[in-house]
Amino acid sequence: MIRASAGAGKTYQLVNRYIRLLLCGQAPARIVALTFTRKAAGEFFSGILKKLAEAAQDAGKAKLLSSEIQIPEATTADFSVALRRLLDSMPQLALGTIDGFFNRVLGMFSLEYGLSGEFEIMDDFSAEQARLQVMEQLFAAEGARPEDREALIKSYQLVLAGKQDRRFYETFESYLRECHNLFRRNPRAEFWGADKKIWPQGNSWPEAKQNKSDLIDEFRAELEEQSDFNDRLQTAWTKIVEHLEQWEPGKDLLGGGGVLLKSAIKSIADLETDTWQFT
């Protein structure tokens, strides 16, 4: 495996390694050389043919190439033979992309991998068209169950943490891509929300004894009974109650009443003894 950044000479090294294997007597059909992109694969194959053809015709080029592949005794005749063997074996060559290679493997053993019928690897355009079709089905009336659609939109809103984005489709589609990638890596249902796997020793997070709406109602009732609050304090606490009523996980918990809430929490002991003062 050759690992290097773009422009570092991966194709050059790969071409020389391939030619060296040919000169060492390896059958072309037995050599697997793979790259990530079709463009790189094309450059790689062209580089092999060009170098072999030049070395087969020019003694100087043959000497240079023999030095590069560390077989100093190689001659123009050797490179000519290697070129002929390569051309004769073209239908059996495994020179291409990693995706293409695995596609061939799956095609040969499709039943063993649980695949029936024909299949093909999508190009970027086909994959994008498939995503658009799924998006249309998702928002169509008959495309998904209403509760599933609502759950998805709810999770998207939590990711945005309450922020509004006018580019809904772009951000939502990007979010779906991330979810899809996670699902492809772990498609089994037991990997999702399995509390015993997440917390083998038990969930240490305290569970709420009351739901939020009941707590808000109690808070509002207590606030209405307060007769010692001036108008400024009453207004401030009322805004806090209204904010907490609309609050959801992922949004700012404190909102506009952050200063008052922080001060109240910091002086909780004084609040319990009625010695706390709002200034």
N, C-alpha and C positions, 0 to 999 in steps of 0.2 A: 504494500500500500504506500502510495506517495501522498503525503500531507503537506500542503504548502498554500500560501495565499495566492491570489490572482497575479499573474505575470511573473511568478517565481521560477518558471521553467518546468512545470509538471509534464507538459506535452513532450518537451525535448527528452526528458528522462524516460518517459513511458515509451517513446518511439525507440530509443536506444536499447531499452531492456527487451522489447519485443524482438528487435532484429538480432540481439545477442542469443535469445532462445532459439530463433530460427537457425542461426549459424551453429548452434550446439546440437542440432539434429532434432529438436522438438517438432512434432507434427503441428502445422498451423491450426488444425481443427481442435487441438488439445490445449491451445493457449487462450485463456479468457482475459481480455483487457477491457475494463469498463471505466466510464467517466460519468459525470453527472448530467451533462447536457448533450443534445444531438450535435450542436455546433462543435463542441470539443471532440466528440467522437469522429466527426468528419475530418477535422484538422488532424487528428491522430492517424487515421487511416491514410490520408493524403501524404502525411509526413513519412510514413513507412514506405509507401510506393516511391515517393520522390527520392528518398535517400538510397534505397536499394537500386533504383534505376540509374542514378548518377554514379554510384559506386561500381555498378556493373559495366559502365562504359568508360570511366575515367580512373586511371591508376592512382592519380593524386587524391581524388575523392575517396577511393577505396582505402588508401592508406590512412586518411584522416578518420574515416568511419571505423576502421578496424581499431584505431587507437581509442576512439570514444567508447566502443563496446568492450574494450580490453581483450580483444582477440587479435594481437598484432600480426599473426601469420595469415589472416584472411586475405584473399585475393579477389580480383574482379570476377574471376570464374566462380568463386564461392558465393559472391553476392548475386551473380546471375542465376545460379541454381536456386538460391533462396527465394529470389523474386519469382521464378517459374513455379516453385512449390506453393508459394503464397497465392498466385493467380489461379492455379489449378484447384485450390481449396476454397475459393471465395464463397461458394454456397454454404459451406460448413463453418465459416469464421464466426467467432464470438467477439466481435469488435463493436461496441455500441455503448448504450447507457445502462446504468444499473437497473432502472425501471424496465427497460426492454429485455434485459437478461432474465429477470424474474418473471416477466410476462411469458417468455418462452418456456421457462420451467413449469409454470402453472398450466400452460397449454398442453404440455406433455403429460402432466400428472393431475389433470383437473379433477377427476373423480376421487383420487386419493385425498385431495384437499377439500372435498365436499362441494365442488363446483360442478354444476350441470349446465350444458349448453355452452354457447360461445360467449366470450367476454373480451373486452379491450380496455386499455388504459386511456383514460380521458386526457385530452390535451387541455390547456388552460381555458380555451374558449368553451369547450364542451362542459367543463366543470362549472364555469360561471353560468352557463345556460341552465344547468341542473339546479344550481343554487337559486336562481330566479324562479324556476318552476316550483321548488319547494316553498319559497316565500309566498308565492301566489296561493298555493294550496293551504298554507298555514293561516292566511287571513281570509280565505274563502269561507263562506258560511258552513259548507259541508266538509271543509278540509281538516278540521280538528275539533275535539270536544271543547266546549266553551271554558270548562274549568282548567283544562290543560293550557289553553291559550292565555287565560288570565294569569295562571301561575308563571308562565314564561315572561309575560310583560311585567309582572310584579318583580321577578328576579332581576330583570333588566333595570327597573327603576331603582332597585337597591344598589346595583352596581354604579349607577349615576349619582348615588348619595343625595337624591333630591334635586340635583341640578337639571335645568332644562336645556335641551340642545335642539336647535332648529333643524339640524341635519339628522333627522330621525332615522331615515332609511340607512344612511351610511354608518352611523354609530350602532344601530341595531344589528345590521348585517355583520359588522365587525365582531360584535358580541356573540352572535350565533356561530361565527367561525371559531372563536375561542372555545365555546362550549362543545362544538363538534370535535375539535381536536382532542379535548379532554375525554370525551366519550369514546373516541376511536382508540385511545390508549388504554382505557379501562371500561369496556362495554358491559361488564357483568354488574348486575343490579346490587349485589352484596357489597360492592366497593363504595356505594353511594349512601351516605347517611347511616352507616353501620356504627352506632355509638360504641359497641363493645370493641371494635377495632380501633376507633379513634381514641377512646379512653379505656384501655384495658383494666385499669384500677377503678373505674367508675368516673362519672362526670362530676367534677368538683364544683362546677358552676351552680350556684343556688337557683332553684326554680322559683318563679314568682308564685306566691300564695294566692294572689288575686290578679285578675286580668286588668289591663290598663284602663279600660273604660270605667270599671268600678272604682278604681283608685282615683281617677280624675273626678268622678262624681262626688266622692268623699271630700276631695280637696276643695272642690267648688262649694260644697255645703259648709265646710269649715270656714271658708273665706267669707261667705255671706253672713255668717254669724258674728264675724269680728266687728266690734263697734269702736275699737280703739284706733283703727287705721285711719289716717287722713286720706284725702282724695288722691294724693300722689301715690301713696303706698298701695291703696286699693286698686288703682289703675295698673300699677306695675305688676301686682300679683295676678290680676285678671288677665293681663297679656301673657303671663307665664302659663297660666292654665290653658288658655286658648292655643298657645304654641305646643304644649305637651299633648293636647288633644289631637293635634294633627301630626305629631311626631311619629316617625317610623325608623326602624333600624337602618343606619347608613346616613341619616340626616343629622344636622347639628342639634345636639340635645339641649343646649343652653339657649340658643336663639338670641333674641334681643334682651332677654332678662338675665344674661350671664353674670353681670356684676352682682345683682341682688341674690341670685341663687348661690353663687360661690360664697358670698358673705354669710348667707344663712347656713350653708353646710359647714363652713368654718367655725361658726359660732353656735353649733347645734346644742351644746350644753346650756348656753345662755338662753336659747329659745325655750328649752324645756323648763327653765326656772323663771321665765317671763322677765328676764333682765336684759334681753337684747333690744337694741334701739335701732331704728332705721334712720339714717341720715343722708 
